[in-house]
Amino acid sequence: MDRPSLELECMACHAKLELTPIDWQRLFDKRNFVKPELSEGETRAWSLRSSELDVTMRFGPQPPLCAACGARMDLSTCKPEMEGNIFCGKCGAPMGTFPAPEWLRAVDKTVRQIFGAPRAPAGQRIATADAAKPVSFSCPDCGGHLKITAESPRVVACSYCAADLFVPDALWRAIHPLKKRSPWYVAFG
């Protein structure tokens, strides 16, 4: 998950999964178990797992870390409800920040600010890179030439013989490259 959202995309099959406000509440409730004697920079991890979902969060008194150099970000220039960038004092790399979305504030009234996550306007998805060109794939049953795209399902029906074909892993990964996960941060106050 690259940002606060009520929808996740499975990294394997790209199916859409729902993450409900109740799921977020269960994750945030885990903060109550974090020992108060944790010093700055110490964190504890908690996970929410089900048959379709695996979300891990780390809690603790830690400012956001720069994605470029790992330095702690100076939040002294970040005003409440700020939208824009803060900059790393060590390397100058920007980190986006914006106020927590209303639905997330409804889950936990202490949620204030998001750091390091892309922001999508309400009701819109984050834009992704253009999909790769279609890839030719031959049906093993009839030899028909099929065009597989990023929008194609993992199991496609041959348009010539109607056989159900499982798109091989190598082809699937070529049109759905794995996204690098980057941490993002939620500030509570």
N, C-alpha and C positions, 0 to 999 in steps of 0.2 A: 504494500500500500504506500503510495507516494505522497499522500495528503489526507487530511481528515475527510472522510467520505462515508456515505451510507451504502456504497456499492464497491465491491472488489472485483478484480479480474483474476481468474485462476491463471497462474503462470504456466501451467501445463497445457490446458485445453482452451483457455481464453473465454470460458463461460463466465457469465456475470453472477456474482454471489452477493446476497444482501447482508449487510452488517447493520443491525438495528440499533436504535438509541439504547435499548436495553443491553445489548452487547457492549456498547461504549460505557454505559453505567457500570457494568460488571468489571470492566477493565479499570475504570477510574476508582472504583471502590477498593481495589487492591492497594491504592496509596495509603489507606488507613493502616496497613500492616507494615509499612516501611518504618524502620526504627528511627525515632527522632534523633538519635545520637549519630546518624550518618553525617560525615563531614562533607564539605563541598567537593564535588567530583565523584563521590561514592554513589553507586546506584544499585538497585535490585531489579531483577527482571521478573515479569509476570506474563503468562501466556493465556490466551483464550483459544481453546482447541475444540474442534468438533470433526465430524467426518469430512466436511467440506472446507473448513476454515482453520487457519493457523496464524494467529496474530500475536506478536510478542512486543511488549512495551517495557521500557526501563524507566524507573522512577527514582528520583533522588534530587538533592540540592545541587544542581549543575547548570551553569549557563550553556547555551548552545555552543557547539564546537564548529570551527571553520571547516567546511568540506574540503578546502584546498590544502590547508597546512595542519589542521588539528588543534590550533590555538583556541583558547576560550574567547568567545566574542564579548566585547565590551558593550553592555546594554545601557550604559549611561546616556547614550544619545537616542535611545528608543523611547519615544513618548507613548503614553497610553493611547490605544486605538490607532497607532501608527500604521500606515500602509506604504510600503516601498522597500528600500534596502538599508541595511546597516553594513558597515564595512569592517573587515578584520584589521585589527591594529597591528598585526604582525606582517601579513602579506598583502593586505588591501583588497582581498577577494570580497565580493558582495554576497550577502545572504538576504533573501527576501523575507519580509515579515508582513503580517496582516492581522487584524482583529479576528478572534475566533468566530466562526459562523454562528448565527443565532440558534440553529438546531443543536449545536454542540454546547452552547451556553445553557440551553434548556436541559441538557443532560446533567451538567454540573455547573452551577452558578459561579464557581470560582475560576473557571477557565477564562483566560484573558486574551492571550496572544499566541500566534503560530509563527514559528521560525523555520526557514529552510524548506518549506513545502511550496509547490506551485499552487497558485490560486485560480480557481475556475469561477467565472461569474455564476451567480445563482441560476441553477437549472441547466448549466452547460457543462460539457465534459472538457477536460484538458486536451488541447490539440496535441496530436502525436505526429511523428514524422510521416511523410507520405509513404504509402504502402509500396512494397517492391513490385516490379513488373510481374505479370502473370508468369508462372513457370509451367512448362509443358510436362505432362505426366501421361504415360501410356497405361491403358487398362490392361492388367495381366490376363483377363479373360478373352477380350475381343481385339485388343491392340488399338482401340480407339484413342485418339489424341485428346486429352483433357487439359484445360487451363486451370491451374490452381492459383488462387490469390489469397491474400491475408484474410479476406472475408469468407473464404471457403470453410465449411465445417471440417472437423477432423475425419469424419466418415462421409465421403461424397458418393453420389450415385452416378455411375457412368451414363453419360447422355446417349450412348449408342446401345448398350446391352442391358442397362438398368441394374447392373451388379453394384452392390455396396462395396466401396473400396476404402480401406484404411490408409490415410496419407502417411507414408513412412516417416519415421522420426527425423531423419536428415533433412527431408524436404520441409517438414513442419517447422523445424528450428530455423531453416533458412528464411522462411517467410514470416516467422514470429521470433525474431532474435530476443534473447533474454535481456530484460532491462536491469541495469545495475541499480541496486537498492542504495538509497542515501538516507541517512537518518534525518528526521525532522523533529521539531521540539514543540511542546505545548507548555506555555507559561500559565501557572495558576497564581491567583492573588487574592 
